[in-house]
Amino acid sequence: MAKIAFILLCHKDPEAIVRQARMLTAAGDYIAIHFDASASSEGFAQIREGLADDPNVVFASKRIRCGWGEWSLVQATLHAVEAALDAFPRATHFYMLSGDCAPIKSARFAHAFLDNRDVDYIESFDYFESDWIKTGMKVERLIYRHFFNERTQRRRFYTAFELQKRLRLTRSIPRDIQVQIGSQWWCLRRRTVEWIVDFTRKRRDVMRFFRTTWIPDETFFQTLVRHLVPEIEIETRTLTFLMFTDYGMPVTFYNDHYDMLLNQDYLFARKISPEALDLKRRLGALYNNEDAAFNISNEGRSLFKFLAARGREGRRFARRFWEAESTLGRERELMIVVCKKWHVAKRLLARIRQVTNLPAIEYLFNEETTKLPDLGGLQATLAKRTRHRRAIMRMLFDYYGTDRLIVCMDPGNMDLLRDFCNDRARTRLLEVQCNFTDDYLIGHARRVGLAGEQTPRETLARLLPTIRGDITHECDRIRDAEFDNHLILRESDGRDQHPDLLARFLDIPREKAQEIAQLDHLFAD
């Protein structure tokens, strides 16, 4: 059975550290603690005194001052790892934690999870090929030497960096290693950790290289594991659930996140708010609860993205400068069908195309697989289509040799709707408003990743009003925009009203509109 030695890096709140260590060792696991030398010696003494009687606790042989982005974080980890290796010969796995982490599964679940597969869990993506680094330095982290901390010694950091660039004082990466990058929160097997420690003692060249790289805690262990361990024995993921905001800041969890955290496919989570005392208490009790059962739905990130985006103004890209004066053409007519139920709009478009022979294109700004002609690669991705929205629409008019075109859009595409409805071309908008049952909304939540097959009914019950409210909010935004030629076709209206709406929208005789409206199963789910 797995026995975990936790490697805990911490720098504050001695009482919380003592509680955290007590909780983890109560389940029979071990913990090696490194308490930052920048913190008070009184705090460290308080931790040592509080855990003096626990044989499953050990402290790093040396306390060092740690700084974000520095080698000191890796060195502190190595000190704690070496102490754990010596003190706990029965430990099978070594798990990196911080003082802000807490378990979101029971110890029994965690041990069974680790026993199930003989692999190392660590994010390790190719440094140069992956897009793990979104902004800022990339290759510069490695080929230049970084002796100062960018946060605390900003002027020295950039002066040294610019001087090396000017003098071309670059260096080579050790030839036999392929640098990897990923989260610092890993769980490694004992054999892997022993290999890493042995490697650090033999390969002084690699150690010298990483000591002066920038943010080595994201590259050091990730590179060495990939260098030392066969690929089939590496699971490229972290077992610690963490999320980041649009601004690159870690998401903090509070007391009301308990149920959501338990549903995620991870063993621990960070960051837990220092004020979330009830959450910490409940998660601490959970870790030592052998009877706890878990429904893994893993919708946390999708939920956060969905809820954080609601109501945010200006979150979409502004109009591109090269399109500011462009137009689809004064003589052209664009008809837009807006509907949240995509299958309903597609049925309506298919019927319109059959009766009128007008060119009609489905959700080209929402579905990558929408059938489009070859437009020189502009149609290749959703990002390209959206970025060059007017250009691609003009090319579609030209391709079909027509001045009348119908397209489908989701009601959430407000920036697109505003853009096209404000164009000099004649634009008509047909908003198809459908009825939404709870079962349909649950299916929708699962399709878009807001819920999974195992999501508890209680969670779904809390989520449904938010989803329903979001759909209503999208309809309200369209109405508030006061677009010209905006028509609404409601499922709840009598079918005898539909032909007149369709005739006005398509500018066709009522007889043809009546033929389109005879579609019996238009709103069927």
C-alpha positions as CSV (number, residue, x, y, z in Angstrom):
1,M,0.0,0.0,0.0
2,A,1.2,3.5,-0.9
3,K,2.8,5.5,1.9
4,I,3.2,9.2,1.1
5,A,6.0,11.5,2.3
6,F,4.7,15.0,1.8
7,I,7.3,17.7,1.0
8,L,5.9,20.9,2.5
9,L,7.3,24.3,1.6
10,C,5.9,27.0,3.9
11,H,6.7,30.5,5.2
12,K,3.8,31.6,7.5
13,D,1.0,30.7,9.9
14,P,2.8,28.2,12.2
15,E,-0.4,27.1,13.9
16,A,-1.9,26.2,10.5
17,I,1.2,24.3,9.6
18,V,1.0,22.2,12.8
19,R,-2.7,21.4,12.1
20,Q,-1.9,20.5,8.5
21,A,1.0,18.2,9.5
22,R,-1.1,16.5,12.2
23,M,-3.9,15.9,9.8
24,L,-1.6,14.3,7.2
25,T,0.3,12.1,9.6
26,A,-2.8,10.9,11.4
27,A,-3.5,8.8,8.3
28,G,-0.1,7.1,8.6
29,D,1.7,9.3,6.1
30,Y,4.9,11.3,6.6
31,I,5.8,14.9,6.1
32,A,9.2,16.8,5.6
33,I,8.9,20.5,6.3
34,H,11.0,23.4,5.0
35,F,10.1,26.6,6.8
36,D,11.5,29.6,4.9
37,A,14.5,31.2,6.6
38,S,13.0,34.6,5.8
39,A,10.2,33.9,8.3
40,S,10.7,34.4,12.0
41,S,12.7,31.9,14.1
42,E,9.9,32.1,16.7
43,G,7.5,30.7,14.2
44,F,9.8,27.9,13.3
45,A,10.3,27.1,17.0
46,Q,6.5,27.0,17.4
47,I,6.2,24.5,14.6
48,R,9.0,22.3,16.0
49,E,7.5,22.4,19.5
50,G,4.0,21.6,18.2
51,L,5.2,18.6,16.2
52,A,8.0,17.3,18.6
53,D,6.1,14.2,19.6
54,D,5.2,13.1,16.0
55,P,7.6,10.5,14.7
56,N,6.3,11.0,11.1
57,V,7.5,14.6,10.9
58,V,11.0,15.6,9.9
59,F,12.5,19.0,9.0
60,A,14.8,19.9,6.2
61,S,18.5,19.8,7.3
62,K,18.9,23.5,6.4
63,R,16.6,26.5,6.2
64,I,17.3,28.9,3.4
65,R,15.7,32.2,2.3
66,C,13.4,31.5,-0.6
67,G,12.3,34.0,-3.3
68,W,9.8,33.5,-6.1
69,G,11.5,32.6,-9.4
70,E,14.8,31.8,-7.7
71,W,16.9,28.6,-7.4
72,S,16.3,28.8,-3.7
73,L,12.9,27.2,-4.1
74,V,14.4,24.2,-5.8
75,Q,17.2,24.0,-3.2
76,A,14.7,24.1,-0.3
77,T,12.7,21.3,-2.0
78,L,15.9,19.2,-2.4
79,H,16.8,19.7,1.3
80,A,13.3,18.5,2.4
81,V,13.4,15.6,-0.1
82,E,16.8,14.4,1.2
83,A,15.5,14.6,4.8
84,A,12.4,12.5,3.9
85,L,14.5,9.9,2.1
86,D,16.7,9.4,5.1
87,A,13.9,9.5,7.7
88,F,11.1,7.5,6.0
89,P,12.4,4.3,4.4
90,R,8.9,3.0,4.0
91,A,7.7,6.0,2.0
92,T,6.7,4.9,-1.6
93,H,5.7,8.4,-3.0
94,F,6.8,11.9,-2.4
95,Y,4.2,14.6,-2.9
96,M,4.9,18.4,-3.1
97,L,2.7,20.7,-1.1
98,S,2.6,24.3,0.1
99,G,1.0,25.7,3.2
100,D,-2.0,26.8,1.1
101,C,-2.8,23.2,-0.1
102,A,-5.4,20.9,1.4
103,P,-6.7,17.4,0.6
104,I,-9.9,17.1,-1.4
105,K,-10.0,13.3,-1.1
106,S,-9.6,10.9,1.8
107,A,-6.3,9.2,2.6
108,R,-7.8,5.9,1.7
109,F,-8.8,7.2,-1.8
110,A,-5.4,8.8,-2.3
111,H,-3.5,5.6,-1.4
112,A,-5.7,3.5,-3.6
113,F,-5.3,6.0,-6.5
114,L,-1.5,5.8,-6.2
115,D,-1.5,2.0,-5.9
116,N,-3.6,1.7,-9.1
117,R,-0.8,2.9,-11.4
118,D,3.0,2.7,-11.1
119,V,3.8,6.1,-12.6
120,D,5.1,9.5,-11.7
121,Y,2.6,12.4,-11.8
122,I,4.3,15.6,-13.0
123,E,3.6,18.1,-15.7
124,S,6.5,18.0,-18.2
125,F,5.9,19.6,-21.5
126,D,8.5,20.4,-24.1
127,Y,9.9,23.9,-23.1
128,F,10.2,25.2,-26.7
129,E,7.4,23.4,-28.5
130,S,4.6,23.8,-25.9
131,D,2.6,27.0,-25.2
132,W,2.9,26.6,-21.4
133,I,4.5,30.0,-21.1
134,K,1.9,32.6,-22.3
135,T,3.8,35.8,-21.9
136,G,7.1,37.2,-20.9
137,M,10.6,35.6,-21.1
138,K,10.9,32.2,-22.7
139,V,14.3,31.2,-24.2
140,E,15.8,34.1,-22.2
141,R,15.1,32.2,-19.0
142,L,17.6,29.6,-20.0
143,I,20.4,31.1,-22.3
144,Y,21.2,34.0,-19.9
145,R,22.3,33.8,-16.3
146,H,20.0,35.3,-13.7
147,F,21.6,36.2,-10.5
148,F,19.0,38.6,-9.1
149,N,15.3,38.4,-8.2
150,E,13.1,40.2,-10.7
151,R,10.5,41.0,-8.0
152,T,12.8,42.3,-5.2
153,Q,15.8,43.5,-7.3
154,R,14.1,44.6,-10.5
155,R,16.7,47.2,-11.6
156,R,19.6,44.8,-11.1
157,F,17.7,41.9,-12.7
158,Y,17.1,43.8,-15.9
159,T,20.4,45.6,-16.0
160,A,22.3,42.2,-15.8
161,F,19.9,40.8,-18.4
162,E,20.4,43.7,-20.9
163,L,24.2,43.7,-20.4
164,Q,24.4,40.0,-21.3
165,K,22.2,40.6,-24.4
166,R,24.4,43.5,-25.5
167,L,27.6,41.6,-25.0
168,R,26.0,38.4,-26.4
169,L,26.9,36.4,-23.3
170,T,24.6,33.5,-24.0
171,R,25.2,29.9,-22.9
172,S,24.3,26.5,-24.2
173,I,21.8,24.1,-22.6
174,P,23.6,20.8,-21.5
175,R,23.5,18.7,-24.7
176,D,22.0,15.5,-23.3
177,I,19.0,17.1,-21.6
178,Q,15.7,18.3,-23.2
179,V,14.3,21.1,-21.0
180,Q,10.7,20.5,-19.9
181,I,8.2,22.8,-18.2
182,G,5.2,22.4,-16.0
183,S,3.6,22.9,-12.6
184,Q,5.8,22.6,-9.5
185,W,3.2,20.5,-7.7
186,W,4.2,16.9,-8.4
187,C,3.9,13.4,-6.9
188,L,6.9,11.1,-7.6
189,R,7.7,7.5,-6.8
190,R,10.6,6.8,-4.3
191,R,12.8,5.3,-7.0
192,T,12.4,8.4,-9.2
193,V,13.3,10.7,-6.2
194,E,16.4,8.6,-5.4
195,W,17.5,8.8,-9.1
196,I,17.1,12.6,-9.0
197,V,19.1,13.0,-5.8
198,D,21.8,10.8,-7.2
199,F,21.8,12.8,-10.5
200,T,22.2,16.1,-8.6
201,R,25.4,14.8,-7.0
202,K,26.9,13.5,-10.2
203,R,25.9,16.1,-12.7
204,R,27.4,19.4,-11.4
205,D,27.2,20.9,-14.9
206,V,23.4,20.5,-15.0
207,M,23.2,21.9,-11.4
208,R,25.2,24.9,-12.4
209,F,23.0,25.5,-15.4
210,F,19.7,25.4,-13.4
211,R,21.0,27.5,-10.5
212,T,21.1,30.6,-12.7
213,T,17.9,29.9,-14.8
214,W,14.9,32.0,-14.1
215,I,11.9,30.3,-12.4
216,P,13.6,26.8,-12.2
217,D,10.9,25.3,-10.0
218,E,8.9,25.1,-13.3
219,T,11.7,23.3,-15.1
220,F,14.2,21.5,-12.9
221,F,12.2,18.4,-11.6
222,Q,10.1,18.4,-14.8
223,T,13.3,18.1,-16.9
224,L,15.1,15.5,-14.7
225,V,12.1,13.2,-14.5
226,R,11.7,13.2,-18.2
227,H,15.5,12.6,-18.5
228,L,15.6,9.7,-16.0
229,V,12.3,7.9,-16.3
230,P,10.8,6.1,-19.3
231,E,8.0,8.0,-20.9
232,I,5.4,5.2,-20.3
233,E,6.0,5.7,-16.6
234,I,5.1,9.4,-16.6
235,E,1.6,10.8,-16.3
236,T,1.9,14.3,-17.5
237,R,-0.5,15.9,-15.1
238,T,-0.5,17.3,-11.5
239,L,-2.6,15.7,-8.8
240,T,-3.2,19.2,-7.2
241,F,-6.2,21.1,-8.5
242,L,-5.4,24.7,-9.2
243,M,-6.8,27.4,-11.4
244,F,-5.7,30.8,-12.7
245,T,-7.7,33.9,-13.5
246,D,-7.5,35.7,-16.9
247,Y,-4.8,37.9,-15.3
248,G,-2.5,34.9,-14.4
249,M,-3.3,35.0,-10.6
250,P,-4.2,31.8,-8.8
251,V,-7.8,31.3,-7.9
252,T,-8.5,31.2,-4.1
253,F,-11.0,28.7,-2.7
254,Y,-13.3,29.6,0.2
255,N,-15.8,27.9,2.5
256,D,-18.5,27.5,-0.2
257,H,-16.3,25.6,-2.6
258,Y,-16.3,22.4,-0.6
259,D,-18.7,20.4,-2.8
260,M,-17.1,21.6,-6.0
261,L,-13.6,20.7,-4.9
262,L,-14.6,17.1,-3.9
263,N,-15.9,16.5,-7.4
264,Q,-12.6,17.2,-9.1
265,D,-10.3,14.5,-10.4
266,Y,-7.4,15.5,-8.0
267,L,-6.1,14.6,-4.6
268,F,-5.3,18.0,-3.3
269,A,-6.2,21.7,-4.1
270,R,-4.5,25.1,-3.8
271,K,-4.9,27.9,-2.9
272,I,-7.1,27.6,0.1
273,S,-7.9,31.0,1.7
274,P,-6.4,31.5,5.2
275,E,-9.8,32.8,6.2
276,A,-11.6,29.6,5.0
277,L,-11.4,27.9,8.4
278,D,-14.6,25.9,7.9
279,L,-13.3,24.6,4.6
280,K,-10.0,23.6,6.1
281,R,-11.8,21.9,9.0
282,R,-14.1,19.9,6.7
283,L,-11.3,18.9,4.4
284,G,-9.1,17.9,7.3
285,A,-11.9,15.6,8.7
286,L,-12.4,14.2,5.2
287,Y,-8.8,13.1,4.8
288,N,-9.1,10.7,7.7
289,N,-12.7,9.5,6.8
290,E,-12.3,6.0,5.5
291,D,-16.0,5.7,4.5
292,A,-16.0,8.8,2.3
293,A,-17.2,8.2,-1.3
294,F,-16.6,10.6,-4.3
295,N,-18.4,11.3,-7.5
296,I,-15.8,12.6,-10.0
297,S,-17.3,15.1,-12.4
298,N,-14.3,17.3,-13.0
299,E,-16.1,20.3,-14.2
300,G,-14.4,22.9,-12.0
301,R,-12.4,24.7,-14.6
302,S,-15.3,24.9,-17.0
303,L,-17.6,26.2,-14.3
304,F,-15.1,28.9,-13.2
305,K,-14.6,30.0,-16.8
306,F,-18.3,30.2,-17.3
307,L,-19.2,32.0,-14.1
308,A,-16.2,34.4,-14.1
309,A,-17.1,35.6,-17.6
310,R,-20.8,36.4,-16.9
311,G,-21.5,40.1,-16.8
312,R,-17.9,41.2,-17.6
313,E,-17.9,44.2,-19.9
314,G,-15.4,44.7,-22.7
315,R,-14.1,41.1,-22.5
316,R,-14.1,40.7,-26.3
317,F,-11.7,42.1,-28.8
318,A,-12.5,45.5,-30.3
319,R,-12.9,45.9,-34.0
320,R,-9.6,45.6,-35.9
321,F,-8.3,48.8,-37.3
322,W,-8.0,47.4,-40.8
323,E,-11.8,46.5,-40.8
324,A,-13.0,49.8,-39.3
325,E,-14.0,51.3,-42.7
326,S,-14.8,48.1,-44.5
327,T,-18.3,47.0,-45.4
328,L,-20.1,44.0,-46.8
329,G,-21.5,46.2,-49.5
330,R,-24.4,48.6,-49.5
331,E,-26.3,46.6,-52.0
332,R,-26.0,43.3,-50.1
333,E,-28.4,41.8,-47.6
334,L,-27.3,39.6,-44.7
335,M,-30.0,37.6,-42.8
336,I,-28.9,36.3,-39.4
337,V,-30.8,33.6,-37.5
338,V,-30.0,33.7,-33.8
339,C,-30.8,30.7,-31.7
340,K,-29.4,29.1,-28.5
341,K,-30.6,25.7,-29.6
342,W,-28.3,25.1,-32.6
343,H,-30.2,22.1,-33.9
344,V,-33.4,24.2,-34.2
345,A,-31.7,26.9,-36.2
346,K,-30.0,24.2,-38.4
347,R,-33.4,22.6,-39.2
348,L,-34.9,26.0,-40.0
349,L,-31.9,26.8,-42.3
350,A,-32.2,23.5,-44.1
351,R,-35.9,24.1,-44.8
352,I,-35.3,27.7,-46.0
353,R,-32.5,26.5,-48.3
354,Q,-34.8,23.8,-49.7
355,V,-37.8,26.1,-50.3
356,T,-36.0,29.3,-51.4
357,N,-32.6,28.1,-52.7
358,L,-30.9,30.9,-50.8
359,P,-27.3,30.1,-49.7
360,A,-27.5,29.5,-46.0
361,I,-24.5,28.8,-43.7
362,E,-24.8,27.3,-40.2
363,Y,-22.8,28.4,-37.1
364,L,-19.6,29.4,-38.9
365,F,-18.3,31.4,-35.9
366,N,-19.2,28.7,-33.4
367,E,-18.4,25.3,-34.9
368,E,-15.1,24.4,-36.4
369,T,-16.7,21.7,-38.5
370,T,-19.2,24.0,-40.3
371,K,-19.0,23.2,-44.0
372,L,-17.4,26.2,-45.9
373,P,-15.8,26.6,-49.3
374,D,-12.0,27.1,-49.5
375,L,-11.4,30.7,-48.9
376,G,-7.6,30.7,-49.0
377,G,-7.2,29.4,-45.5
378,L,-9.2,32.2,-43.9
379,Q,-11.9,29.6,-43.0
380,A,-9.5,27.2,-41.3
381,T,-10.1,28.0,-37.7
382,L,-12.7,29.8,-35.6
383,A,-10.1,32.3,-34.4
384,K,-9.3,33.3,-38.1
385,R,-13.0,33.5,-39.0
386,T,-13.8,35.7,-36.0
387,R,-10.7,37.9,-36.5
388,H,-11.5,38.5,-40.2
389,R,-15.3,38.4,-39.9
390,R,-16.1,40.9,-42.5
391,A,-13.5,39.7,-45.0
392,I,-14.8,36.1,-44.8
393,M,-18.4,37.3,-45.1
394,R,-17.6,39.3,-48.3
395,M,-15.8,36.3,-49.7
396,L,-18.9,34.1,-49.1
397,F,-21.1,36.6,-50.9
398,D,-18.6,36.5,-53.8
399,Y,-18.3,32.7,-53.8
400,Y,-22.0,32.1,-54.0
401,G,-22.5,35.0,-56.5
402,T,-25.3,36.5,-54.6
403,D,-26.3,39.6,-52.8
404,R,-28.5,37.7,-50.2
405,L,-27.0,35.4,-47.6
406,I,-28.3,33.7,-44.4
407,V,-26.1,32.7,-41.5
408,C,-26.6,31.3,-38.0
409,M,-25.1,32.8,-34.8
410,D,-25.3,32.1,-31.1
411,P,-27.0,34.8,-29.0
412,G,-23.7,35.0,-27.0
413,N,-21.9,36.4,-30.1
414,M,-22.9,40.0,-29.2
415,D,-19.7,41.6,-30.7
416,L,-20.4,39.9,-34.0
417,L,-24.1,40.9,-34.0
418,R,-23.2,44.5,-33.3
419,D,-20.6,44.5,-36.0
420,F,-22.8,43.1,-38.7
421,C,-26.0,45.0,-37.7
422,N,-24.0,48.3,-37.8
423,D,-22.7,47.5,-41.3
424,R,-23.8,49.6,-44.3
425,A,-25.3,46.4,-45.8
426,R,-29.0,45.7,-45.1
427,T,-29.1,43.4,-42.1
428,R,-32.1,41.5,-40.8
429,L,-32.1,39.6,-37.5
430,L,-34.5,36.6,-36.7
431,E,-34.2,35.6,-33.0
432,V,-35.6,32.2,-32.5
433,Q,-36.6,31.9,-28.8
434,C,-37.0,28.3,-27.6
435,N,-38.4,26.8,-24.4
436,F,-35.8,25.1,-22.1
437,T,-36.7,22.2,-19.9
438,D,-34.5,21.3,-16.9
439,D,-33.4,18.1,-18.7
440,Y,-32.3,20.0,-21.7
441,L,-30.3,22.5,-19.6
442,I,-28.6,19.6,-17.8
443,G,-27.7,18.0,-21.1
444,H,-26.4,21.4,-22.3
445,A,-24.3,21.8,-19.2
446,R,-22.7,18.4,-19.9
447,R,-22.1,19.1,-23.5
448,V,-20.3,22.3,-22.8
449,G,-18.3,20.9,-19.9
450,L,-20.1,22.7,-17.0
451,A,-21.1,19.3,-15.6
452,G,-20.2,15.6,-16.0
453,E,-22.1,12.4,-15.9
454,Q,-21.2,12.1,-12.2
455,T,-22.1,15.6,-11.2
456,P,-24.5,15.3,-8.1
457,R,-28.1,16.4,-8.6
458,E,-27.6,18.9,-5.8
459,T,-24.9,20.7,-7.8
460,L,-27.0,20.6,-10.9
461,A,-29.9,22.1,-9.1
462,R,-27.8,25.0,-8.0
463,L,-26.4,25.4,-11.5
464,L,-29.6,25.4,-13.5
465,P,-30.9,28.8,-12.4
466,T,-27.6,30.3,-13.3
467,I,-27.6,28.7,-16.8
468,R,-31.3,29.7,-17.3
469,G,-30.5,33.2,-16.2
470,D,-27.5,33.4,-18.5
471,I,-29.7,32.5,-21.5
472,T,-32.3,35.2,-20.5
473,H,-29.4,37.7,-20.1
474,E,-28.3,37.0,-23.7
475,C,-31.8,37.6,-25.0
476,D,-32.1,40.8,-22.9
477,R,-28.8,42.1,-24.3
478,I,-30.0,41.6,-27.9
479,R,-33.2,43.4,-27.1
480,D,-31.4,46.3,-25.3
481,A,-29.1,46.7,-28.4
482,E,-32.2,47.9,-30.3
483,F,-31.1,46.4,-33.6
484,D,-33.0,47.5,-36.7
485,N,-35.1,44.8,-38.4
486,H,-35.1,42.6,-35.3
487,L,-37.8,40.0,-35.4
488,I,-38.5,37.3,-32.7
489,L,-40.0,33.9,-33.5
490,R,-41.1,32.3,-30.3
491,E,-41.8,28.6,-29.7
492,S,-44.6,29.6,-27.4
493,D,-46.4,31.6,-30.1
494,G,-49.0,30.0,-32.2
495,R,-47.8,28.4,-35.4
496,D,-50.1,30.7,-37.4
497,Q,-47.8,33.6,-36.5
498,H,-44.7,32.1,-37.9
499,P,-45.3,32.5,-41.7
500,D,-45.7,36.3,-41.4
501,L,-42.5,36.6,-39.4
502,L,-40.6,34.4,-41.9
503,A,-42.0,36.3,-44.9
504,R,-40.8,39.6,-43.4
505,F,-37.4,38.2,-42.4
506,L,-36.7,36.5,-45.8
507,D,-38.6,39.1,-47.9
508,I,-40.5,36.4,-49.7
509,P,-44.3,35.8,-50.5
510,R,-46.4,34.5,-47.6
511,E,-47.1,31.3,-49.5
512,K,-43.4,30.3,-49.5
513,A,-43.1,31.3,-45.9
514,Q,-46.1,29.1,-45.1
515,E,-44.3,26.2,-46.8
516,I,-41.3,26.8,-44.6
517,A,-43.4,27.1,-41.4
518,Q,-45.1,23.7,-42.1
519,L,-42.0,22.0,-40.6
520,D,-43.6,19.9,-37.8
521,H,-40.6,19.0,-35.7
522,L,-38.8,22.3,-35.8
523,F,-38.5,22.7,-32.0
524,A,-38.1,19.0,-31.1
525,D,-35.2,18.1,-28.9
